[in-house]
Amino acid sequence: MPLPPARTPLAELSPTIALGALDGRYRGAVAPLVDHLSEAALNRARLHVEVEWLLHLVQHEVVAGAPGLSEQERSALRALVVDFDADAIDELRAIEAETVHDVKAVEYFLRGRLTALLAGSGAEGAARAEALGQLIHFACTSEDINNTSYALMVQGAVQEVWLPRARALVGQLAAMARDLAEVPLLAHTHGQPATPTTMGKELAVLAHRLRRQLGRVEGAAYLGKLNGATGTYGAHVEAVPGADWQRLSKDFVEHLGLTWNPLTTQIESHDWQAELYADVARFNRILHNLATDVWTYISMGYFAQVRGQGTVGSSTMPHKVNPIRFENAEANLEVSNALLDVLASTLVTSRLQRDLTDSSMQRNAGTALGHSLLALDNVSRGLAGLDAVPEAMAADLDANWEVLAEPVQSVMRALAARGVEGMSNPYERLKELTRGRRIGQAELVEFVRGLGLPTQEEERLVALTPATYVGLAPDLVEHLGEA
């Protein structure tokens, strides 16, 4: 029979039941992003920008004859941002229900708080509040507030939440690479046995790739603008013709900790967001590669899942310990990248002066970074539960002596280049020995002994094993340094 309706709709239950996984099942892993990329965080950032713009105008006496603010009053206004709480969120929601405009709701909220702050001074205070209220949102279009707010929010989310988690994971991976630098591993290219390496070197490659992308994310510029309805300072110049509005705008944006964009339409073009999201998505894709590689190593028995695995691996097979951390990470990285890709591709386009597609689109930044953050958490926990199994790696190496065809034919080539007789057609001779069949140590030694090699080269090749044929792999891990 079909699923019957609930007696009480789940949406009406209290506390509110989350629709999405990030606000429900995985809330604990992504909660720090709420302070930066939630709807409440957006209103808090808007309030911050509105307060700072008011204080900027007053401090620089841009409008001649407008009242000033004492240091205590300035601090009280800034405290509105620091003390932003559930009551403020509810009040803003109520104001927006009337204005049907989110930015205007913040303006009215601040005007009400300014009036309350100055009301204790009687008629003089009321007059000051009325005059200063005119400078709230002065000459601004909504996008002047929104673009700087989003820049601050994304900056905080990346620098204070995502980057520390990503750096920690890369550091964890680099430490594993150093620990396993000399553990020999049968490499696989195209899924086939290939020239041996070490587990540490393979992990170091992934750590090195991830670090490069971290460098790009760390170097991101967060742009902002404040130049009016079509980016011309039209209202600014008409209201106060003598002010250096470009300098005031630049100083204000930089005061917020952002990079000033001098040339925009009504909107800041969002190109910096597209650049940042592309870099995070590239990091995600490399992390996805790590997850699938480690998953494969687990399936090959090269890693054992030994810690933090007190959960049920299978509902019917007691022996199983599933690599769920890496599988969970794969899924979340794919969701994250789907969102990051659409953000990066759509935010750079706006019809003429602007359209509102960016308003809905930017609200997904928290979800995009949230799924990436969840993947970071899962990969970190997954790696922490692994122990390398050198015996399993050694067994695979010992079963694939044919991989030594490469060094034997390479030595023969070098000798042939020096004019040593009997070294012709080395590749073809090794192919005949090894292709399509397995050989062991005895067969390889017999072949090498029959080549007529100089004694030094012959003894070196006879002593070589798949486990010792790792080249400079252990030394290459040193490129990770200690950072």
VEXDREN-2710 file (C-alpha; in Angstrom, 1 decimal):
% VEXDREN-2710
k/r/px/py/pz
1/MET/0.0/0.0/0.0
2/PRO/1.2/3.6/-0.5
3/LEU/2.8/5.5/2.3
4/PRO/0.0/6.8/4.5
5/PRO/0.0/10.6/5.4
6/ALA/1.3/11.4/8.8
7/ARG/-1.4/12.4/11.3
8/THR/0.5/15.6/12.0
9/PRO/2.5/16.8/9.0
10/LEU/6.2/16.6/9.8
11/ALA/6.7/20.2/8.7
12/GLU/4.5/21.3/11.6
13/LEU/6.4/19.5/14.3
14/SER/8.5/21.5/16.8
15/PRO/11.5/21.8/16.9
16/THR/11.6/22.3/13.2
17/ILE/12.7/19.3/11.2
18/ALA/15.3/20.0/8.6
19/LEU/14.6/19.4/4.9
20/GLY/18.2/19.1/3.9
21/ALA/20.9/16.8/5.1
22/LEU/23.3/19.6/6.1
23/ASP/20.8/21.1/8.6
24/GLY/19.7/17.7/9.7
25/ARG/21.9/14.6/9.8
26/TYR/25.2/16.3/9.3
27/ARG/24.6/19.5/11.2
28/GLY/27.5/19.0/13.6
29/ALA/30.1/18.8/10.9
30/VAL/29.0/22.0/9.1
31/ALA/27.5/24.2/12.0
32/PRO/30.4/26.7/11.9
33/LEU/29.3/27.8/8.4
34/VAL/26.0/29.0/9.9
35/ASP/27.8/32.0/11.4
36/HIS/28.9/33.0/7.9
37/LEU/26.6/31.9/5.2
38/SER/23.1/31.5/6.6
39/GLU/20.2/33.9/6.0
40/ALA/20.7/35.3/9.5
41/ALA/24.4/35.8/8.8
42/LEU/23.5/37.7/5.6
43/ASN/21.3/40.1/7.6
44/ARG/24.0/40.5/10.2
45/ALA/26.5/41.3/7.5
46/ARG/24.1/43.8/5.9
47/LEU/23.7/45.5/9.3
48/HIS/27.5/45.7/9.7
49/VAL/27.9/47.3/6.3
50/GLU/25.0/49.8/7.0
51/VAL/26.5/50.7/10.4
52/GLU/30.0/51.2/9.0
53/TRP/28.8/53.3/6.0
54/LEU/26.9/55.6/8.4
55/LEU/29.9/55.9/10.6
56/HIS/32.2/56.5/7.6
57/LEU/30.0/59.3/6.3
58/VAL/29.9/60.9/9.8
59/GLN/33.6/60.5/10.5
60/HIS/34.6/62.1/7.2
61/GLU/31.9/64.9/7.6
62/VAL/30.8/64.1/4.1
63/VAL/27.5/65.9/4.5
64/ALA/28.3/69.3/5.9
65/GLY/26.2/70.3/8.9
66/ALA/25.1/66.7/9.7
67/PRO/25.3/65.8/13.4
68/GLY/28.2/63.9/14.7
69/LEU/28.4/60.8/16.9
70/SER/30.3/60.4/20.2
71/GLU/32.7/57.5/20.6
72/GLN/30.2/55.9/23.0
73/GLU/27.4/56.2/20.4
74/ARG/29.7/54.7/17.7
75/SER/30.5/51.8/20.0
76/ALA/26.8/51.3/20.7
77/LEU/26.0/51.1/17.0
78/ARG/28.7/48.6/16.4
79/ALA/27.5/46.5/19.3
80/LEU/24.3/46.0/17.3
81/VAL/26.3/43.7/15.0
82/VAL/28.2/42.0/17.8
83/ASP/25.0/41.4/19.8
84/PHE/22.9/40.3/16.9
85/ASP/20.7/37.6/18.3
86/ALA/17.4/35.7/17.9
87/ASP/15.3/38.7/18.8
88/ALA/17.0/40.8/16.1
89/ILE/16.4/38.0/13.6
90/ASP/12.7/37.9/14.5
91/GLU/12.4/41.7/14.4
92/LEU/14.0/41.8/11.0
93/ARG/11.7/39.0/9.8
94/ALA/8.6/41.0/10.9
95/ILE/9.9/44.2/9.2
96/GLU/10.6/42.4/6.0
97/ALA/7.1/40.9/6.0
98/GLU/5.9/44.6/5.7
99/THR/8.5/46.0/3.4
100/VAL/8.8/42.8/1.2
101/HIS/12.4/43.9/0.8
102/ASP/15.2/42.4/2.8
103/VAL/17.7/45.2/2.5
104/LYS/15.1/47.9/3.2
105/ALA/14.2/45.9/6.4
106/VAL/17.8/46.2/7.6
107/GLU/17.7/49.9/6.9
108/TYR/14.5/50.4/8.9
109/PHE/15.9/48.1/11.7
110/LEU/19.0/50.3/12.1
111/ARG/17.0/53.5/11.9
112/GLY/14.8/52.2/14.8
113/ARG/17.9/51.3/16.9
114/LEU/19.5/54.7/16.2
115/THR/16.3/56.5/17.3
116/ALA/16.2/54.4/20.5
117/LEU/19.9/55.1/21.2
118/LEU/19.5/58.9/20.9
119/ALA/16.1/59.1/22.5
120/GLY/17.4/59.7/26.0
121/SER/18.5/63.2/24.9
122/GLY/15.0/64.5/24.6
123/ALA/14.0/66.7/21.7
124/GLU/17.7/67.3/20.8
125/GLY/18.2/63.6/20.6
126/ALA/15.1/63.1/18.4
127/ALA/16.3/65.8/16.0
128/ARG/19.8/64.2/15.8
129/ALA/18.2/60.8/15.2
130/GLU/16.1/62.2/12.4
131/ALA/19.0/63.9/10.8
132/LEU/21.4/61.0/11.1
133/GLY/18.7/58.6/10.0
134/GLN/18.9/60.2/6.6
135/LEU/22.5/59.0/6.3
136/ILE/21.6/55.4/6.8
137/HIS/21.8/53.7/3.3
138/PHE/22.7/57.1/1.9
139/ALA/23.0/57.1/-1.9
140/CYS/23.1/53.3/-1.8
141/THR/21.5/50.8/-4.0
142/SER/20.7/47.4/-2.4
143/GLU/23.6/45.8/-4.2
144/ASP/26.1/48.2/-2.5
145/ILE/25.1/46.5/0.7
146/ASN/24.7/43.0/-0.6
147/ASN/27.9/42.7/-2.6
148/THR/30.0/43.8/0.3
149/SER/28.0/41.6/2.7
150/TYR/28.5/38.5/0.6
151/ALA/32.2/39.3/0.2
152/LEU/32.6/39.5/3.9
153/MET/30.5/36.4/4.5
154/VAL/32.3/34.2/1.9
155/GLN/35.7/35.6/3.1
156/GLY/34.9/34.6/6.7
157/ALA/33.6/31.2/5.7
158/VAL/36.6/30.3/3.6
159/GLN/39.3/31.8/5.8
160/GLU/37.9/30.9/9.2
161/VAL/36.2/27.6/8.5
162/TRP/37.0/25.9/5.2
163/LEU/40.7/26.7/4.9
164/PRO/41.6/25.6/8.5
165/ARG/39.9/22.2/7.9
166/ALA/41.5/21.8/4.5
167/ARG/44.9/22.7/5.7
168/ALA/44.6/20.2/8.6
169/LEU/43.6/17.4/6.2
170/VAL/46.5/18.1/3.9
171/GLY/48.8/18.2/6.9
172/GLN/47.4/14.8/8.0
173/LEU/47.9/13.4/4.5
174/ALA/51.5/14.7/4.3
175/ALA/52.3/13.1/7.7
176/MET/51.0/9.8/6.4
177/ALA/53.1/10.2/3.2
178/ARG/56.2/10.8/5.3
179/ASP/55.5/7.8/7.5
180/LEU/55.0/5.5/4.5
181/ALA/57.8/7.0/2.4
182/GLU/59.8/3.8/2.2
183/VAL/56.9/1.3/2.1
184/PRO/57.2/-0.3/-1.4
185/LEU/54.0/-0.5/-3.4
186/LEU/53.2/-2.2/-6.7
187/ALA/51.9/0.7/-8.9
188/HIS/49.0/0.2/-11.3
189/THR/48.7/2.1/-14.6
190/HIS/45.5/1.5/-16.5
191/GLY/44.7/-1.0/-13.7
192/GLN/47.7/-3.1/-14.7
193/PRO/50.8/-3.9/-12.6
194/ALA/53.4/-1.2/-13.3
195/THR/56.7/0.1/-12.1
196/PRO/56.8/-0.1/-8.3
197/THR/56.7/3.0/-6.1
198/THR/56.1/3.6/-2.4
199/MET/52.8/4.3/-0.7
200/GLY/54.3/7.4/0.8
201/LYS/55.2/8.8/-2.6
202/GLU/51.7/8.2/-4.0
203/LEU/50.1/10.0/-1.0
204/ALA/52.7/12.8/-1.3
205/VAL/51.6/13.4/-4.9
206/LEU/48.0/14.0/-3.8
207/ALA/49.1/16.1/-0.8
208/HIS/51.3/18.2/-3.2
209/ARG/48.4/18.7/-5.6
210/LEU/46.0/19.7/-2.8
211/ARG/48.5/22.2/-1.4
212/ARG/48.8/23.9/-4.7
213/GLN/45.1/24.5/-4.8
214/LEU/45.1/25.7/-1.2
215/GLY/47.6/28.3/-2.3
216/ARG/45.2/29.6/-4.9
217/VAL/42.3/29.7/-2.4
218/GLU/44.5/31.4/0.1
219/GLY/45.4/34.1/-2.4
220/ALA/41.8/34.9/-3.4
221/ALA/40.7/38.5/-3.6
222/TYR/37.4/39.4/-2.2
223/LEU/36.0/42.4/-4.1
224/GLY/33.5/45.0/-3.1
225/LYS/32.0/48.2/-4.6
226/LEU/29.9/51.1/-3.4
227/ASN/29.0/53.3/-6.3
228/GLY/25.2/53.6/-6.6
229/ALA/22.4/52.4/-8.8
230/THR/24.3/52.0/-12.0
231/GLY/27.9/52.3/-10.8
232/THR/28.2/56.0/-11.7
233/TYR/28.0/57.7/-8.2
234/GLY/25.1/59.7/-9.8
235/ALA/23.2/60.2/-6.6
236/HIS/26.3/60.8/-4.6
237/VAL/27.6/63.6/-6.8
238/GLU/24.3/65.4/-7.0
239/ALA/23.8/65.2/-3.2
240/VAL/27.3/66.3/-2.3
241/PRO/29.1/67.6/-5.4
242/GLY/32.3/68.5/-3.7
243/ALA/33.1/65.1/-2.1
244/ASP/35.7/62.8/-3.5
245/TRP/33.3/59.9/-3.9
246/GLN/35.7/57.5/-5.5
247/ARG/38.2/58.0/-2.6
248/LEU/35.4/57.7/-0.1
249/SER/34.2/54.5/-1.7
250/LYS/37.7/52.9/-2.0
251/ASP/38.5/53.8/1.6
252/PHE/35.2/52.3/2.8
253/VAL/35.6/49.1/0.9
254/GLU/39.1/48.6/2.1
255/HIS/38.1/49.5/5.7
256/LEU/35.8/46.5/5.5
257/GLY/38.9/44.4/4.6
258/LEU/37.9/43.9/1.0
259/THR/39.5/44.8/-2.4
260/TRP/37.9/47.8/-4.1
261/ASN/36.4/47.3/-7.5
262/PRO/36.4/50.7/-9.3
263/LEU/34.4/49.8/-12.4
264/THR/31.0/48.0/-12.2
265/THR/27.4/48.2/-13.3
266/GLN/24.8/48.2/-10.6
267/ILE/26.3/45.0/-9.3
268/GLU/29.8/44.0/-8.4
269/SER/30.5/41.6/-11.2
270/HIS/31.0/38.5/-9.0
271/ASP/34.0/37.4/-11.1
272/TRP/36.0/36.9/-7.9
273/GLN/33.4/34.5/-6.6
274/ALA/33.6/32.5/-9.8
275/GLU/37.4/32.4/-9.5
276/LEU/37.2/31.3/-5.9
277/TYR/34.6/28.6/-6.5
278/ALA/36.5/27.2/-9.4
279/ASP/39.6/26.8/-7.2
280/VAL/37.6/25.2/-4.4
281/ALA/36.0/22.9/-6.9
282/ARG/39.4/21.9/-8.2
283/PHE/40.6/21.1/-4.7
284/ASN/37.4/19.0/-4.3
285/ARG/38.1/17.1/-7.5
286/ILE/41.6/16.2/-6.3
287/LEU/40.2/15.2/-2.9
288/HIS/37.7/13.0/-4.8
289/ASN/40.7/11.4/-6.5
290/LEU/42.2/10.8/-3.1
291/ALA/39.0/9.2/-1.8
292/THR/38.7/6.8/-4.8
293/ASP/42.4/5.9/-4.7
294/VAL/42.4/5.1/-0.9
295/TRP/39.1/3.2/-1.4
296/THR/40.9/1.1/-4.0
297/TYR/43.9/0.5/-1.8
298/ILE/41.5/-0.6/1.0
299/SER/39.8/-3.1/-1.4
300/MET/43.3/-4.4/-2.4
301/GLY/44.1/-5.0/1.3
302/TYR/46.9/-2.4/1.3
303/PHE/45.1/-0.5/4.2
304/ALA/43.2/-2.0/7.1
305/GLN/40.4/-0.1/8.7
306/VAL/41.2/-0.6/12.3
307/ARG/40.3/2.5/14.4
308/GLY/37.0/4.3/14.9
309/GLN/35.1/1.5/13.1
310/GLY/32.9/0.4/15.9
311/THR/29.8/0.7/13.6
312/VAL/27.9/-1.9/11.6
313/GLY/29.6/-2.5/8.3
314/SER/26.8/-4.6/6.9
315/SER/23.3/-5.4/8.2
316/THR/23.8/-9.0/7.2
317/MET/27.6/-9.7/6.8
318/PRO/29.3/-9.4/10.2
319/HIS/32.8/-9.5/8.8
320/LYS/32.5/-6.3/6.7
321/VAL/34.0/-2.9/7.5
322/ASN/32.9/-0.7/4.7
323/PRO/35.0/2.3/3.6
324/ILE/32.0/4.6/4.2
325/ARG/34.0/7.7/5.1
326/PHE/35.5/7.8/1.6
327/GLU/32.3/6.9/-0.1
328/ASN/30.4/9.6/1.8
329/ALA/33.2/12.0/0.9
330/GLU/32.8/11.2/-2.8
331/ALA/29.1/11.9/-2.8
332/ASN/29.4/15.2/-0.9
333/LEU/32.3/16.4/-3.2
334/GLU/30.1/15.7/-6.2
335/VAL/27.2/17.7/-4.7
336/SER/29.5/20.5/-3.7
337/ASN/31.1/20.7/-7.2
338/ALA/27.7/20.6/-8.9
339/LEU/26.8/23.7/-6.9
340/LEU/30.2/25.4/-7.2
341/ASP/30.2/24.9/-10.9
342/VAL/26.8/26.4/-11.4
343/LEU/27.7/29.3/-9.1
344/ALA/30.9/30.0/-11.0
345/SER/29.2/29.7/-14.4
346/THR/26.1/31.8/-13.7
347/LEU/27.3/34.5/-11.4
348/VAL/29.6/36.1/-14.0
349/THR/26.5/36.9/-16.2
350/SER/23.9/39.6/-15.5
351/ARG/21.6/41.1/-18.1
352/LEU/22.6/44.7/-18.9
353/GLN/22.9/46.6/-15.6
354/ARG/21.6/43.7/-13.5
355/ASP/19.1/41.0/-13.0
356/LEU/18.2/39.2/-9.8
357/THR/19.3/35.7/-10.7
358/ASP/22.4/36.3/-8.5
359/SER/20.2/36.9/-5.5
360/SER/18.9/33.4/-5.5
361/MET/22.1/31.9/-6.7
362/GLN/24.4/33.3/-4.0
363/ARG/22.3/31.9/-1.3
364/ASN/23.6/28.4/-2.3
365/ALA/27.2/29.2/-1.4
366/GLY/26.7/27.9/2.1
367/THR/25.4/24.6/0.8
368/ALA/28.2/24.3/-1.7
369/LEU/30.9/24.9/0.9
370/GLY/29.0/22.8/3.5
371/HIS/29.1/19.6/1.4
372/SER/32.9/20.3/0.8
373/LEU/33.4/20.7/4.5
374/LEU/31.5/17.5/5.2
375/ALA/33.7/15.7/2.8
376/LEU/36.8/17.1/4.5
377/ASP/35.5/15.8/7.8
378/ASN/34.8/12.3/6.3
379/VAL/38.2/12.0/4.6
380/SER/40.0/13.0/7.7
381/ARG/38.2/10.5/9.8
382/GLY/38.6/7.8/7.2
383/LEU/42.4/8.4/7.0
384/ALA/42.7/8.4/10.8
385/GLY/41.2/4.9/10.9
386/LEU/43.7/3.3/8.5
387/ASP/46.8/1.2/9.1
388/ALA/49.0/0.3/6.2
389/VAL/49.5/-3.4/5.6
390/PRO/53.1/-3.7/4.2
391/GLU/52.7/-7.5/4.0
392/ALA/49.9/-7.2/1.5
393/MET/51.8/-4.8/-0.6
394/ALA/54.9/-7.0/-0.5
395/ALA/52.9/-10.0/-1.6
396/ASP/51.6/-8.2/-4.7
397/LEU/55.2/-7.1/-5.5
398/ASP/56.5/-10.6/-5.1
399/ALA/53.8/-11.9/-7.5
400/ASN/54.8/-9.5/-10.3
401/TRP/58.4/-10.0/-11.1
402/GLU/57.6/-9.1/-14.7
403/VAL/57.7/-5.4/-13.8
404/LEU/61.5/-5.7/-13.7
405/ALA/61.5/-6.1/-17.5
406/GLU/61.6/-2.3/-17.5
407/PRO/65.0/-1.9/-15.7
408/VAL/66.5/-4.8/-17.5
409/GLN/65.8/-3.5/-21.0
410/SER/66.8/0.0/-19.9
411/VAL/70.2/-1.2/-18.8
412/MET/70.5/-3.0/-22.1
413/ARG/69.7/0.2/-24.0
414/ALA/72.3/2.1/-22.1
415/LEU/74.9/-0.6/-22.8
416/ALA/74.0/-0.7/-26.5
417/ALA/74.4/3.1/-26.6
418/ARG/77.9/2.6/-25.3
419/GLY/78.6/0.0/-28.1
420/VAL/78.5/-3.1/-25.9
421/GLU/77.8/-6.2/-28.2
422/GLY/74.8/-8.4/-27.8
423/MET/72.4/-5.8/-26.4
424/SER/70.3/-5.3/-29.5
425/ASN/66.5/-5.3/-29.5
426/PRO/66.2/-5.2/-25.7
427/TYR/62.5/-4.1/-25.6
428/GLU/61.5/-6.9/-28.0
429/ARG/63.4/-9.5/-26.1
430/LEU/61.9/-8.6/-22.7
431/LYS/58.4/-8.4/-24.3
432/GLU/58.8/-12.0/-25.5
433/LEU/59.9/-13.0/-22.0
434/THR/57.1/-11.3/-20.1
435/ARG/54.1/-10.2/-22.1
436/GLY/50.9/-12.2/-21.4
437/ARG/52.5/-14.5/-18.8
438/ARG/53.8/-14.3/-15.2
439/ILE/57.4/-14.9/-14.4
440/GLY/59.2/-15.4/-11.1
441/GLN/62.6/-14.6/-9.7
442/ALA/64.2/-17.7/-11.1
443/GLU/63.0/-17.0/-14.7
444/LEU/64.2/-13.4/-14.6
445/VAL/67.6/-14.3/-13.1
446/GLU/68.1/-17.0/-15.7
447/PHE/67.3/-14.5/-18.4
448/VAL/69.6/-11.9/-17.0
449/ARG/72.5/-14.4/-16.6
450/GLY/72.1/-15.3/-20.3
451/LEU/72.4/-11.8/-21.7
452/GLY/76.2/-11.5/-21.5
453/LEU/76.1/-8.3/-19.4
454/PRO/79.2/-6.8/-17.9
455/THR/79.6/-8.3/-14.4
456/GLN/78.7/-5.1/-12.5
457/GLU/75.4/-4.6/-14.3
458/GLU/74.5/-8.3/-14.2
459/GLU/75.0/-8.5/-10.4
460/ARG/73.0/-5.3/-9.9
461/LEU/70.1/-6.6/-11.9
462/VAL/70.2/-10.1/-10.3
463/ALA/70.0/-8.5/-6.9
464/LEU/67.1/-6.2/-7.9
465/THR/63.6/-7.2/-6.6
466/PRO/60.2/-5.6/-7.2
467/ALA/60.3/-4.3/-3.6
468/THR/63.6/-2.6/-4.1
469/TYR/62.8/-1.2/-7.6
470/VAL/61.3/2.1/-6.3
471/GLY/63.8/4.6/-7.8
472/LEU/63.9/7.8/-5.9
473/ALA/60.3/7.5/-4.5
474/PRO/61.3/7.7/-0.8
475/ASP/63.3/10.9/-1.5
476/LEU/60.6/12.5/-3.5
477/VAL/58.4/12.7/-0.4
478/GLU/60.8/15.2/1.0
479/HIS/59.4/17.8/-1.4
480/LEU/56.5/18.1/1.0
481/GLY/58.8/19.6/3.6
482/GLU/57.6/19.8/7.1
483/ALA/54.8/22.4/6.6
END
